[in-house]
Amino acid sequence: MPPIINKEKCNACGICAEICPMDVFGVTDNGDIPVVTYPEECWHCNSCVLDCPEEAISLRVPLPAMMIYVEAGNSSGG
């Protein structure tokens, strides 16, 4: 399940494409909203979500991965 880019929030900065370790995002011209070109390559590492300055990206974590998925921003010390 690939990252979802909210086109209304995205300012086309390209940070998500630059930091993605799996190159999920395709090459676009400067000023264009990134395109998820290789969705099957996404590792759901959450780096694009965390580094997006506009909070324009969300991830749908597949059910099997939810068992090991840890939300990076969770600071509750349970």
N, C-alpha and C positions, 0 to 999 in steps of 0.2 A: 504494500500500500504506500504510494508515493506521498511526498510532501504536498500540501495544498497551499497555493499562494492566493491570498486575498488581493485581487487586482485593485480594489478600491483603496486599500491601505498601502500597497507596495509603492515605493518611490524609485524603483529600478536602480538601486545603488549597486547591486551585483555582489554584495558580500556573501550571500548564500552560495552562489556559484563558485566564488573564490575559495571558501573554506570547506566545501563538501569533500570529504576524503574519498568518496566513490565517484565523483564527477557525474552525479545524477542530473545536474542541470546542463542543458546544452548551451553552446556559445551563442550569444545574442549581441547585437550592436549596442554601443553605449546608449543608455537612455531607454532601452527596451526592457520590459518585464521579463525576468528569467523564465525559461520553459523547462519543465521536467521532461527530459528527453529519454532518460534511461530509468524508469520507475522501478524496474525489477532489480536494479543494483543497490537500491536504498537499504542501508543497514539499520535505519531508525536510531541513529546515534544522537539525534536531537541537536546537533551543532547548528544547523540552519535556523532552527526555531530559537535557540538561545542567543544567537548573534544578530538576528534581524532587528535593526534599530526601530522599525515601525511595528513590530509584532504582527507581521503580515503572513507568517507561515505557521501552519499547524500540521501535526503528524497524526495519522491514524495508525496506531500500533496494532499489528495483527494479533489475534487471540493467543496463538502459541507463544508469542514473544512477551505478552503481558505478564506472564509468570515470572520473568526475569527483568522486566522493565522497571527502572527506578527513575522517578521524576527528578531531574537535576536541581530544580529550584526548591525542593522540599527540605526545609531546615528544621522540621519538628523532631526533636530528640526524644523518641518514644520509649 
